[in-house]
């Protein structure tokens, strides 16, 4: 499987150039990072909502 990724990367570099390929890879990594942050924040908000509903009212 890694050989396929290397061949695909070489093909992309040959087509559009190194810097555009590097930019697109870094952009994809940044999008994954933002997705992880969004999921963590959503889980935190959900946890707060559940904690407030579970707390006994006085």
PDB file of N, CA, C, O and CB in Angstrom:
ATOM      1  N   UNK A   1       0.808  -1.203   0.000  1.00  0.00           N
ATOM      2  CA  UNK A   1       0.000   0.000   0.000  1.00  0.00           C
ATOM      3  C   UNK A   1       0.852   1.268   0.000  1.00  0.00           C
ATOM      4  O   UNK A   1       0.528   2.205  -0.730  1.00  0.00           O
ATOM      5  CB  UNK A   1      -0.919  -0.002   1.194  1.00  0.00           C
ATOM      6  N   UNK A   2       1.935   1.338   0.794  1.00  0.00           N
ATOM      7  CA  UNK A   2       2.749   2.557   0.766  1.00  0.00           C
ATOM      8  C   UNK A   2       3.350   2.839  -0.612  1.00  0.00           C
ATOM      9  O   UNK A   2       3.548   3.999  -0.972  1.00  0.00           O
ATOM     10  CB  UNK A   2       3.860   2.452   1.787  1.00  0.00           C
ATOM     11  N   UNK A   3       3.642   1.789  -1.384  1.00  0.00           N
ATOM     12  CA  UNK A   3       4.213   2.028  -2.708  1.00  0.00           C
ATOM     13  C   UNK A   3       3.207   2.734  -3.604  1.00  0.00           C
ATOM     14  O   UNK A   3       3.589   3.543  -4.449  1.00  0.00           O
ATOM     15  CB  UNK A   3       4.662   0.708  -3.351  1.00  0.00           C
ATOM     16  N   UNK A   4       1.915   2.433  -3.425  1.00  0.00           N
ATOM     17  CA  UNK A   4       0.887   3.125  -4.205  1.00  0.00           C
ATOM     18  C   UNK A   4       0.815   4.602  -3.833  1.00  0.00           C
ATOM     19  O   UNK A   4       0.626   5.454  -4.701  1.00  0.00           O
ATOM     20  CB  UNK A   4      -0.479   2.464  -3.993  1.00  0.00           C
ATOM     21  N   UNK A   5       0.964   4.906  -2.555  1.00  0.00           N
ATOM     22  CA  UNK A   5       0.955   6.304  -2.128  1.00  0.00           C
ATOM     23  C   UNK A   5       2.155   7.057  -2.685  1.00  0.00           C
ATOM     24  O   UNK A   5       2.030   8.210  -3.096  1.00  0.00           O
ATOM     25  CB  UNK A   5       0.942   6.395  -0.602  1.00  0.00           C
ATOM     26  N   UNK A   6       3.308   6.415  -2.700  1.00  0.00           N
ATOM     27  CA  UNK A   6       4.509   7.051  -3.239  1.00  0.00           C
ATOM     28  C   UNK A   6       4.354   7.291  -4.735  1.00  0.00           C
ATOM     29  O   UNK A   6       4.717   8.358  -5.229  1.00  0.00           O
ATOM     30  CB  UNK A   6       5.754   6.187  -2.962  1.00  0.00           C
ATOM     31  N   UNK A   7       3.821   6.315  -5.458  1.00  0.00           N
ATOM     32  CA  UNK A   7       3.606   6.490  -6.892  1.00  0.00           C
ATOM     33  C   UNK A   7       2.576   7.582  -7.171  1.00  0.00           C
ATOM     34  O   UNK A   7       2.747   8.373  -8.099  1.00  0.00           O
ATOM     35  CB  UNK A   7       3.157   5.174  -7.525  1.00  0.00           C
ATOM     36  N   UNK A   8       1.517   7.628  -6.380  1.00  0.00           N
ATOM     37  CA  UNK A   8       0.511   8.668  -6.548  1.00  0.00           C
ATOM     38  C   UNK A   8       1.099  10.046  -6.273  1.00  0.00           C
ATOM     39  O   UNK A   8       0.823  10.996  -7.006  1.00  0.00           O
ATOM     40  CB  UNK A   8      -0.679   8.410  -5.627  1.00  0.00           C
ATOM     41  N   UNK A   9       1.901  10.160  -5.230  1.00  0.00           N
ATOM     42  CA  UNK A   9       2.548  11.425  -4.909  1.00  0.00           C
ATOM     43  C   UNK A   9       3.490  11.851  -6.022  1.00  0.00           C
ATOM     44  O   UNK A   9       3.524  13.027  -6.384  1.00  0.00           O
ATOM     45  CB  UNK A   9       3.306  11.316  -3.591  1.00  0.00           C
ATOM     46  N   UNK A  10       4.255  10.914  -6.571  1.00  0.00           N
ATOM     47  CA  UNK A  10       5.162  11.232  -7.679  1.00  0.00           C
ATOM     48  C   UNK A  10       4.381  11.687  -8.906  1.00  0.00           C
ATOM     49  O   UNK A  10       4.809  12.602  -9.608  1.00  0.00           O
ATOM     50  CB  UNK A  10       6.033  10.015  -8.030  1.00  0.00           C
ATOM     51  N   UNK A  11       3.257  11.065  -9.165  1.00  0.00           N
ATOM     52  CA  UNK A  11       2.423  11.453 -10.305  1.00  0.00           C
ATOM     53  C   UNK A  11       1.862  12.859 -10.122  1.00  0.00           C
ATOM     54  O   UNK A  11       1.848  13.648 -11.066  1.00  0.00           O
ATOM     55  CB  UNK A  11       1.278  10.451 -10.496  1.00  0.00           C
ATOM     56  N   UNK A  12       1.405  13.175  -8.925  1.00  0.00           N
ATOM     57  CA  UNK A  12       0.866  14.514  -8.663  1.00  0.00           C
ATOM     58  C   UNK A  12       1.963  15.562  -8.796  1.00  0.00           C
ATOM     59  O   UNK A  12       1.735  16.624  -9.375  1.00  0.00           O
ATOM     60  CB  UNK A  12       0.232  14.582  -7.257  1.00  0.00           C
ATOM     61  N   UNK A  13       3.146  15.278  -8.268  1.00  0.00           N
ATOM     62  CA  UNK A  13       4.258  16.225  -8.378  1.00  0.00           C
ATOM     63  C   UNK A  13       4.623  16.437  -9.837  1.00  0.00           C
ATOM     64  O   UNK A  13       4.908  17.564 -10.242  1.00  0.00           O
ATOM     65  CB  UNK A  13       5.484  15.726  -7.587  1.00  0.00           C
ATOM     66  N   UNK A  14       4.620  15.385 -10.626  1.00  0.00           N
ATOM     67  CA  UNK A  14       4.947  15.513 -12.047  1.00  0.00           C
ATOM     68  C   UNK A  14       3.897  16.337 -12.784  1.00  0.00           C
ATOM     69  O   UNK A  14       4.228  17.022 -13.752  1.00  0.00           O
ATOM     70  CB  UNK A  14       5.073  14.130 -12.691  1.00  0.00           C
ATOM     71  N   UNK A  15       2.661  16.288 -12.354  1.00  0.00           N
ATOM     72  CA  UNK A  15       1.590  17.003 -13.051  1.00  0.00           C
ATOM     73  C   UNK A  15       1.525  18.481 -12.670  1.00  0.00           C
ATOM     74  O   UNK A  15       1.437  19.337 -13.551  1.00  0.00           O
ATOM     75  CB  UNK A  15       0.258  16.345 -12.758  1.00  0.00           C
ATOM     76  N   UNK A  16       1.566  18.789 -11.399  1.00  0.00           N
ATOM     77  CA  UNK A  16       1.313  20.170 -10.972  1.00  0.00           C
ATOM     78  C   UNK A  16       2.506  20.844 -10.310  1.00  0.00           C
ATOM     79  O   UNK A  16       2.451  22.047 -10.055  1.00  0.00           O
ATOM     80  CB  UNK A  16       0.158  20.196 -10.027  1.00  0.00           C
ATOM     81  N   UNK A  17       3.556  20.134 -10.030  1.00  0.00           N
ATOM     82  CA  UNK A  17       4.719  20.748  -9.403  1.00  0.00           C
ATOM     83  C   UNK A  17       4.787  20.470  -7.912  1.00  0.00           C
ATOM     84  O   UNK A  17       3.792  20.140  -7.265  1.00  0.00           O
ATOM     85  CB  UNK A  17       4.707  22.232  -9.641  1.00  0.00           C
ATOM     86  N   UNK A  18       5.996  20.615  -7.392  1.00  0.00           N
ATOM     87  CA  UNK A  18       6.248  20.262  -5.995  1.00  0.00           C
ATOM     88  C   UNK A  18       5.515  21.178  -5.035  1.00  0.00           C
ATOM     89  O   UNK A  18       4.879  20.698  -4.097  1.00  0.00           O
ATOM     90  CB  UNK A  18       7.732  20.304  -5.705  1.00  0.00           C
ATOM     91  N   UNK A  19       5.585  22.487  -5.244  1.00  0.00           N
ATOM     92  CA  UNK A  19       5.045  23.413  -4.255  1.00  0.00           C
ATOM     93  C   UNK A  19       3.530  23.363  -4.186  1.00  0.00           C
ATOM     94  O   UNK A  19       2.954  23.486  -3.104  1.00  0.00           O
ATOM     95  CB  UNK A  19       5.491  24.818  -4.565  1.00  0.00           C
ATOM     96  N   UNK A  20       2.878  23.184  -5.326  1.00  0.00           N
ATOM     97  CA  UNK A  20       1.418  23.051  -5.296  1.00  0.00           C
ATOM     98  C   UNK A  20       1.010  21.747  -4.613  1.00  0.00           C
ATOM     99  O   UNK A  20       0.020  21.703  -3.884  1.00  0.00           O
ATOM    100  CB  UNK A  20       0.839  23.106  -6.725  1.00  0.00           C
ATOM    101  N   UNK A  21       1.781  20.690  -4.854  1.00  0.00           N
ATOM    102  CA  UNK A  21       1.493  19.417  -4.195  1.00  0.00           C
ATOM    103  C   UNK A  21       1.684  19.534  -2.688  1.00  0.00           C
ATOM    104  O   UNK A  21       0.858  19.055  -1.911  1.00  0.00           O
ATOM    105  CB  UNK A  21       2.388  18.304  -4.759  1.00  0.00           C
ATOM    106  N   UNK A  22       2.776  20.172  -2.280  1.00  0.00           N
ATOM    107  CA  UNK A  22       3.029  20.359  -0.852  1.00  0.00           C
ATOM    108  C   UNK A  22       1.919  21.190  -0.214  1.00  0.00           C
ATOM    109  O   UNK A  22       1.464  20.886   0.889  1.00  0.00           O
ATOM    110  CB  UNK A  22       4.395  21.035  -0.629  1.00  0.00           C
ATOM    111  N   UNK A  23       1.488  22.233  -0.908  1.00  0.00           N
ATOM    112  CA  UNK A  23       0.405  23.067  -0.386  1.00  0.00           C
ATOM    113  C   UNK A  23      -0.893  22.296  -0.229  1.00  0.00           C
ATOM    114  O   UNK A  23      -1.614  22.472   0.753  1.00  0.00           O
ATOM    115  CB  UNK A  23       0.180  24.252  -1.292  1.00  0.00           C
ATOM    116  N   UNK A  24      -1.187  21.445  -1.197  1.00  0.00           N
ATOM    117  CA  UNK A  24      -2.432  20.677  -1.103  1.00  0.00           C
ATOM    118  C   UNK A  24      -2.366  19.639   0.013  1.00  0.00           C
ATOM    119  O   UNK A  24      -3.365  19.393   0.688  1.00  0.00           O
ATOM    120  CB  UNK A  24      -2.733  19.988  -2.437  1.00  0.00           C
ATOM    121  N   UNK A  25      -1.202  19.031   0.213  1.00  0.00           N
ATOM    122  CA  UNK A  25      -1.055  18.056   1.301  1.00  0.00           C
ATOM    123  C   UNK A  25      -1.173  18.751   2.657  1.00  0.00           C
ATOM    124  O   UNK A  25      -1.845  18.249   3.559  1.00  0.00           O
ATOM    125  CB  UNK A  25       0.305  17.318   1.193  1.00  0.00           C
ATOM    126  N   UNK A  26      -0.521  19.907   2.800  1.00  0.00           N
ATOM    127  CA  UNK A  26      -0.621  20.644   4.060  1.00  0.00           C
ATOM    128  C   UNK A  26      -2.046  21.135   4.300  1.00  0.00           C
ATOM    129  O   UNK A  26      -2.513  21.158   5.439  1.00  0.00           O
ATOM    130  CB  UNK A  26       0.350  21.829   4.063  1.00  0.00           C
ATOM    131  N   UNK A  27      -2.734  21.525   3.235  1.00  0.00           N
ATOM    132  CA  UNK A  27      -4.129  21.934   3.365  1.00  0.00           C
ATOM    133  C   UNK A  27      -5.014  20.790   3.825  1.00  0.00           C
ATOM    134  O   UNK A  27      -5.908  20.980   4.649  1.00  0.00           O
ATOM    135  CB  UNK A  27      -4.639  22.477   2.049  1.00  0.00           C
ATOM    136  N   UNK A  28      -4.766  19.600   3.291  1.00  0.00           N
ATOM    137  CA  UNK A  28      -5.548  18.432   3.704  1.00  0.00           C
ATOM    138  C   UNK A  28      -5.289  18.096   5.167  1.00  0.00           C
ATOM    139  O   UNK A  28      -6.215  17.746   5.899  1.00  0.00           O
ATOM    140  CB  UNK A  28      -5.217  17.222   2.818  1.00  0.00           C
ATOM    141  N   UNK A  29      -4.036  18.199   5.595  1.00  0.00           N
ATOM    142  CA  UNK A  29      -3.705  17.942   7.000  1.00  0.00           C
ATOM    143  C   UNK A  29      -4.384  18.973   7.901  1.00  0.00           C
ATOM    144  O   UNK A  29      -4.889  18.631   8.970  1.00  0.00           O
ATOM    145  CB  UNK A  29      -2.172  17.968   7.214  1.00  0.00           C
ATOM    146  N   UNK A  30      -4.394  20.233   7.468  1.00  0.00           N
ATOM    147  CA  UNK A  30      -5.048  21.279   8.255  1.00  0.00           C
ATOM    148  C   UNK A  30      -6.552  21.032   8.355  1.00  0.00           C
ATOM    149  O   UNK A  30      -7.143  21.255   9.411  1.00  0.00           O
ATOM    150  CB  UNK A  30      -4.781  22.658   7.639  1.00  0.00           C
ATOM    151  N   UNK A  31      -7.172  20.576   7.277  1.00  0.00           N
ATOM    152  CA  UNK A  31      -8.609  20.292   7.311  1.00  0.00           C
ATOM    153  C   UNK A  31      -8.917  19.143   8.268  1.00  0.00           C
ATOM    154  O   UNK A  31      -9.922  19.184   8.979  1.00  0.00           O
ATOM    155  CB  UNK A  31      -9.122  19.955   5.902  1.00  0.00           C
ATOM    156  N   UNK A  32      -8.067  18.124   8.294  1.00  0.00           N
ATOM    157  CA  UNK A  32      -8.262  17.017   9.232  1.00  0.00           C
ATOM    158  C   UNK A  32      -8.111  17.520  10.667  1.00  0.00           C
ATOM    159  O   UNK A  32      -8.875  17.134  11.552  1.00  0.00           O
ATOM    160  CB  UNK A  32      -7.254  15.870   8.950  1.00  0.00           C
ATOM    161  N   UNK A  33      -7.119  18.384  10.889  1.00  0.00           N
ATOM    162  CA  UNK A  33      -6.928  18.962  12.215  1.00  0.00           C
ATOM    163  C   UNK A  33      -8.130  19.778  12.664  1.00  0.00           C
ATOM    164  O   UNK A  33      -8.552  19.683  13.816  1.00  0.00           O
ATOM    165  CB  UNK A  33      -5.689  19.828  12.230  1.00  0.00           C
ATOM    166  N   UNK A  34      -8.684  20.582  11.758  1.00  0.00           N
ATOM    167  CA  UNK A  34      -9.868  21.366  12.095  1.00  0.00           C
ATOM    168  C   UNK A  34     -11.072  20.475  12.374  1.00  0.00           C
ATOM    169  O   UNK A  34     -11.883  20.780  13.248  1.00  0.00           O
ATOM    170  CB  UNK A  34     -10.193  22.336  10.971  1.00  0.00           C
ATOM    171  N   UNK A  35     -11.190  19.386  11.641  1.00  0.00           N
ATOM    172  CA  UNK A  35     -12.282  18.448  11.889  1.00  0.00           C
ATOM    173  C   UNK A  35     -12.157  17.826  13.276  1.00  0.00           C
ATOM    174  O   UNK A  35     -13.158  17.669  13.975  1.00  0.00           O
ATOM    175  CB  UNK A  35     -12.301  17.349  10.815  1.00  0.00           C
ATOM    176  N   UNK A  36     -10.947  17.475  13.677  1.00  0.00           N
ATOM    177  CA  UNK A  36     -10.725  16.902  15.006  1.00  0.00           C
ATOM    178  C   UNK A  36     -11.091  17.923  16.084  1.00  0.00           C
ATOM    179  O   UNK A  36     -11.741  17.580  17.072  1.00  0.00           O
ATOM    180  CB  UNK A  36      -9.248  16.448  15.168  1.00  0.00           C
ATOM    181  N   UNK A  37     -10.676  19.172  15.893  1.00  0.00           N
ATOM    182  CA  UNK A  37     -11.008  20.221  16.864  1.00  0.00           C
ATOM    183  C   UNK A  37     -12.519  20.404  16.952  1.00  0.00           C
ATOM    184  O   UNK A  37     -13.062  20.555  18.046  1.00  0.00           O
ATOM    185  CB  UNK A  37     -10.331  21.555  16.479  1.00  0.00           C
ATOM    186  N   UNK A  38     -13.197  20.392  15.815  1.00  0.00           N
ATOM    187  CA  UNK A  38     -14.648  20.543  15.800  1.00  0.00           C
ATOM    188  C   UNK A  38     -15.339  19.399  16.532  1.00  0.00           C
ATOM    189  O   UNK A  38     -16.293  19.631  17.275  1.00  0.00           O
ATOM    190  CB  UNK A  38     -15.152  20.622  14.369  1.00  0.00           C
ATOM    191  N   UNK A  39     -14.877  18.177  16.336  1.00  0.00           N
ATOM    192  CA  UNK A  39     -15.467  17.022  17.014  1.00  0.00           C
ATOM    193  C   UNK A  39     -15.243  17.119  18.521  1.00  0.00           C
ATOM    194  O   UNK A  39     -16.153  16.837  19.301  1.00  0.00           O
ATOM    195  CB  UNK A  39     -14.871  15.706  16.467  1.00  0.00           C
ATOM    196  N   UNK A  40     -14.046  17.513  18.935  1.00  0.00           N
ATOM    197  CA  UNK A  40     -13.756  17.646  20.369  1.00  0.00           C
ATOM    198  C   UNK A  40     -14.644  18.715  20.996  1.00  0.00           C
ATOM    199  O   UNK A  40     -15.186  18.513  22.082  1.00  0.00           O
ATOM    200  CB  UNK A  40     -12.265  17.991  20.595  1.00  0.00           C
ATOM    201  N   UNK A  41     -14.795  19.849  20.318  1.00  0.00           N
ATOM    202  CA  UNK A  41     -15.657  20.905  20.856  1.00  0.00           C
ATOM    203  C   UNK A  41     -17.116  20.468  20.917  1.00  0.00           C
ATOM    204  O   UNK A  41     -17.817  20.785  21.877  1.00  0.00           O
ATOM    205  CB  UNK A  41     -15.533  22.167  20.010  1.00  0.00           C
ATOM    206  N   UNK A  42     -17.574  19.748  19.910  1.00  0.00           N
ATOM    207  CA  UNK A  42     -18.955  19.259  19.920  1.00  0.00           C
ATOM    208  C   UNK A  42     -19.173  18.285  21.072  1.00  0.00           C
ATOM    209  O   UNK A  42     -20.210  18.333  21.735  1.00  0.00           O
ATOM    210  CB  UNK A  42     -19.298  18.581  18.581  1.00  0.00           C
ATOM    211  N   UNK A  43     -18.211  17.405  21.316  1.00  0.00           N
ATOM    212  CA  UNK A  43     -18.332  16.471  22.436  1.00  0.00           C
ATOM    213  C   UNK A  43     -18.310  17.199  23.777  1.00  0.00           C
ATOM    214  O   UNK A  43     -19.013  16.806  24.708  1.00  0.00           O
ATOM    215  CB  UNK A  43     -17.207  15.438  22.387  1.00  0.00           C
ATOM    216  N   UNK A  44     -17.504  18.261  23.880  1.00  0.00           N
ATOM    217  CA  UNK A  44     -17.457  19.031  25.123  1.00  0.00           C
ATOM    218  C   UNK A  44     -18.792  19.718  25.388  1.00  0.00           C
ATOM    219  O   UNK A  44     -19.282  19.710  26.518  1.00  0.00           O
ATOM    220  CB  UNK A  44     -16.331  20.071  25.067  1.00  0.00           C
ATOM    221  N   UNK A  45     -19.376  20.306  24.361  1.00  0.00           N
ATOM    222  CA  UNK A  45     -20.677  20.960  24.525  1.00  0.00           C
ATOM    223  C   UNK A  45     -21.744  19.934  24.886  1.00  0.00           C
ATOM    224  O   UNK A  45     -22.577  20.185  25.757  1.00  0.00           O
ATOM    225  CB  UNK A  45     -21.076  21.715  23.239  1.00  0.00           C
ATOM    226  N   UNK A  46     -21.722  18.793  24.230  1.00  0.00           N
ATOM    227  CA  UNK A  46     -22.680  17.735  24.543  1.00  0.00           C
ATOM    228  C   UNK A  46     -22.512  17.257  25.985  1.00  0.00           C
ATOM    229  O   UNK A  46     -23.502  17.013  26.675  1.00  0.00           O
ATOM    230  CB  UNK A  46     -22.514  16.556  23.571  1.00  0.00           C
ATOM    231  N   UNK A  47     -21.274  17.123  26.440  1.00  0.00           N
ATOM    232  CA  UNK A  47     -21.016  16.723  27.819  1.00  0.00           C
ATOM    233  C   UNK A  47     -21.540  17.741  28.816  1.00  0.00           C
ATOM    234  O   UNK A  47     -22.091  17.369  29.852  1.00  0.00           O
ATOM    235  CB  UNK A  47     -19.538  16.516  28.032  1.00  0.00           C
ATOM    236  N   UNK A  48     -21.372  19.027  28.512  1.00  0.00           N
ATOM    237  CA  UNK A  48     -21.901  20.065  29.399  1.00  0.00           C
ATOM    238  C   UNK A  48     -23.424  20.035  29.455  1.00  0.00           C
ATOM    239  O   UNK A  48     -24.013  20.198  30.524  1.00  0.00           O
ATOM    240  CB  UNK A  48     -21.429  21.440  28.942  1.00  0.00           C
ATOM    241  N   UNK A  49     -24.048  19.831  28.325  1.00  0.00           N
ATOM    242  CA  UNK A  49     -25.514  19.769  28.297  1.00  0.00           C
ATOM    243  C   UNK A  49     -26.012  18.585  29.117  1.00  0.00           C
ATOM    244  O   UNK A  49     -26.959  18.718  29.892  1.00  0.00           O
ATOM    245  CB  UNK A  49     -26.028  19.664  26.844  1.00  0.00           C
ATOM    246  N   UNK A  50     -25.382  17.437  28.950  1.00  0.00           N
ATOM    247  CA  UNK A  50     -25.784  16.245  29.705  1.00  0.00           C
ATOM    248  C   UNK A  50     -25.528  16.435  31.195  1.00  0.00           C
ATOM    249  O   UNK A  50     -26.342  16.013  32.016  1.00  0.00           O
ATOM    250  CB  UNK A  50     -25.033  15.003  29.195  1.00  0.00           C
ATOM    251  N   UNK A  51     -24.403  17.066  31.561  1.00  0.00           N
ATOM    252  CA  UNK A  51     -24.086  17.284  32.969  1.00  0.00           C
ATOM    253  C   UNK A  51     -25.100  18.220  33.619  1.00  0.00           C
ATOM    254  O   UNK A  51     -25.476  18.016  34.774  1.00  0.00           O
ATOM    255  CB  UNK A  51     -22.673  17.853  33.115  1.00  0.00           C
ATOM    256  N   UNK A  52     -25.544  19.238  32.895  1.00  0.00           N
ATOM    257  CA  UNK A  52     -26.534  20.159  33.466  1.00  0.00           C
ATOM    258  C   UNK A  52     -27.883  19.485  33.654  1.00  0.00           C
ATOM    259  O   UNK A  52     -28.584  19.765  34.626  1.00  0.00           O
ATOM    260  CB  UNK A  52     -26.692  21.386  32.576  1.00  0.00           C
ATOM    261  N   UNK A  53     -28.252  18.607  32.746  1.00  0.00           N
ATOM    262  CA  UNK A  53     -29.538  17.918  32.879  1.00  0.00           C
ATOM    263  C   UNK A  53     -29.491  16.876  33.991  1.00  0.00           C
ATOM    264  O   UNK A  53     -30.511  16.612  34.627  1.00  0.00           O
ATOM    265  CB  UNK A  53     -29.930  17.253  31.554  1.00  0.00           C
ATOM    266  N   UNK A  54     -28.335  16.285  34.232  1.00  0.00           N
ATOM    267  CA  UNK A  54     -28.212  15.230  35.241  1.00  0.00           C
ATOM    268  C   UNK A  54     -28.107  15.806  36.653  1.00  0.00           C
ATOM    269  O   UNK A  54     -28.381  15.098  37.622  1.00  0.00           O
ATOM    270  CB  UNK A  54     -26.993  14.360  34.946  1.00  0.00           C
ATOM    271  N   UNK A  55     -27.721  17.064  36.785  1.00  0.00           N
ATOM    272  CA  UNK A  55     -27.559  17.671  38.104  1.00  0.00           C
ATOM    273  C   UNK A  55     -28.922  17.851  38.769  1.00  0.00           C
ATOM    274  O   UNK A  55     -29.846  18.387  38.158  1.00  0.00           O
ATOM    275  CB  UNK A  55     -26.827  19.030  37.994  1.00  0.00           C
ATOM    276  N   UNK A  56     -29.047  17.407  40.011  1.00  0.00           N
ATOM    277  CA  UNK A  56     -30.340  17.580  40.697  1.00  0.00           C
ATOM    278  C   UNK A  56     -30.608  19.059  40.983  1.00  0.00           C
ATOM    279  O   UNK A  56     -29.707  19.811  41.354  1.00  0.00           O
ATOM    280  CB  UNK A  56     -30.367  16.771  42.020  1.00  0.00           C
ATOM    281  N   UNK A  57     -31.849  19.447  40.802  1.00  0.00           N
ATOM    282  CA  UNK A  57     -32.218  20.850  41.034  1.00  0.00           C
ATOM    283  C   UNK A  57     -32.595  21.037  42.504  1.00  0.00           C
ATOM    284  O   UNK A  57     -33.242  20.180  43.105  1.00  0.00           O
ATOM    285  CB  UNK A  57     -33.400  21.279  40.104  1.00  0.00           C
ATOM    286  N   UNK A  58     -32.185  22.156  43.063  1.00  0.00           N
ATOM    287  CA  UNK A  58     -32.485  22.421  44.479  1.00  0.00           C
ATOM    288  C   UNK A  58     -33.485  23.532  44.621  1.00  0.00           C
ATOM    289  O   UNK A  58     -33.855  23.890  45.739  1.00  0.00           O
ATOM    290  CB  UNK A  58     -31.220  22.771  45.247  1.00  0.00           C
TER     291      UNK A  58
END
